[in-house]
Amino acid sequence: MPYKIITKRSGRDTPLERVTPLSKISRNLNPPSEIYSIQKDGEVYLGVISHKALTFLATEFADYAIKNYAKRDLPKAEVCLSIVRKWIEDDSSVSNEELRTAADAAYAAAADAAAYAADAAAADAANAAAKTAYAAYAANTAYDAAYAADAAAYADAADAAYAAGKDKEMEFIRQGEFILDFLKSGKHLFLV
């Protein structure tokens, strides 16, 4: 089943519209994006992905990558995700410095995993964790929205799956299903 994603672009009058399969949903989200299911009898509105919702999704995907693809524990990346989750709950509960420090630590863990442990899956999973903190940091500091969206990209989580010997495309399908379940649950309404 195809899906339509409509993204409002700053500085432009017309939004960007894309039709995509399930496996490409996670790679085509930028805040704010509205998602529709295209069915035989028309389109069904599923919900909107805000910057905070996108950061939540990236956090969940990074956590999944750490738990399922990394060959070793990544405590710095896990702390990073914990701080981002705290920010998602209440963006005033975490300082910009805490977000930046957590992201830097997760990036350091990624570099360590890549350089010394030869665990590419761990490196990619830690990078995904760091990106979530940078996405939250970007939102807190009113950085460019494009940078914030890019920081919440999901590619590192899929790269972690691939590095662990898993099918990257299947990870993108899993992410697409997660996004649809998230929208159907109504939780996105609380992450505006």
Residue pairs with C-beta under 8 A, 6 or more apart in sequence:
1 22
1 37
1 38
1 39
2 19
2 20
2 21
2 38
3 19
3 20
3 21
3 22
3 25
3 35
3 36
3 37
3 38
3 46
4 17
4 18
4 19
4 20
4 35
4 36
4 38
4 43
5 17
5 18
5 20
5 25
5 28
5 29
5 33
5 34
5 35
5 36
6 15
6 16
6 17
6 33
6 34
6 36
7 15
7 16
7 17
7 18
7 29
7 30
7 32
7 33
7 34
8 15
8 32
9 15
9 16
10 145
18 28
19 38
20 28
22 173
22 176
22 177
22 180
23 169
23 172
23 173
23 176
24 172
24 176
25 35
25 175
25 176
25 179
25 180
26 57
26 61
26 154
26 172
26 175
26 176
26 179
27 153
27 154
27 155
27 172
29 35
29 49
29 54
29 57
29 149
29 179
30 54
30 145
30 146
30 149
31 49
31 50
31 51
31 53
31 54
31 145
31 148
31 149
32 48
32 49
32 50
32 51
33 48
33 49
33 54
34 45
34 47
34 48
34 49
35 45
35 46
35 47
35 48
35 49
35 179
35 183
36 43
36 44
36 45
36 46
37 43
37 44
37 46
46 180
46 183
46 184
47 183
47 186
47 188
47 189
48 188
49 57
49 179
49 188
50 188
50 191
50 192
51 135
51 139
51 145
51 148
51 149
51 152
52 88
52 91
52 139
52 191
52 192
53 182
53 188
53 191
53 192
54 135
54 149
54 152
55 84
55 87
55 88
55 132
55 135
55 136
55 139
55 152
56 88
56 182
56 191
57 152
57 154
57 175
57 178
57 179
57 182
58 128
58 131
58 132
58 135
58 152
58 153
58 154
58 157
59 81
59 84
59 85
59 88
59 129
59 132
60 178
61 128
61 154
61 157
61 175
61 178
62 77
62 81
62 125
62 128
62 129
62 131
62 132
62 156
62 157
63 81
63 129
64 157
64 174
65 121
65 124
65 125
65 128
65 156
65 157
65 160
65 161
66 74
66 77
66 78
66 81
66 122
66 125
66 126
66 129
66 160
68 161
68 164
69 121
69 122
69 124
69 125
69 160
69 161
69 163
69 164
69 166
70 113
70 119
70 121
70 122
70 125
70 126
70 160
70 164
71 117
71 119
71 121
71 122
71 164
72 113
72 117
72 119
72 122
74 106
74 109
74 113
74 122
74 125
74 126
74 129
75 109
76 105
76 106
76 108
76 109
76 126
77 106
77 109
77 110
77 125
77 126
77 129
77 130
78 129
79 102
79 105
80 102
80 103
80 105
80 106
80 129
80 130
80 132
80 133
81 129
81 132
83 94
83 98
83 99
83 102
83 133
84 99
84 102
84 129
84 132
84 133
84 135
84 136
86 93
86 94
87 93
87 94
87 99
87 136
87 140
88 136
88 191
91 136
91 139
91 140
94 136
94 140
96 137
96 140
96 141
99 133
99 134
99 136
99 137
99 140
100 133
100 134
100 137
102 130
102 133
103 130
103 131
103 133
103 134
103 137
104 130
106 126
106 127
106 129
106 130
106 133
107 126
107 127
107 130
109 122
109 126
110 122
110 123
110 124
110 125
110 126
110 127
110 130
111 123
113 119
113 120
113 122
113 123
113 126
114 120
114 123
119 163
120 159
120 160
120 163
121 160
121 161
121 163
121 164
122 160
123 160
123 163
124 156
124 157
124 159
124 160
124 163
125 156
125 157
125 160
127 156
128 154
128 156
128 157
128 160
131 151
131 152
131 153
131 156
132 151
132 152
134 151
135 148
135 149
135 151
135 152
137 143
137 151
138 144
138 147
138 148
138 151
139 148
154 172
154 175
157 171
157 175
158 168
158 171
158 172
158 175
159 168
161 167
161 168
161 170
161 171
162 168
162 171
182 188
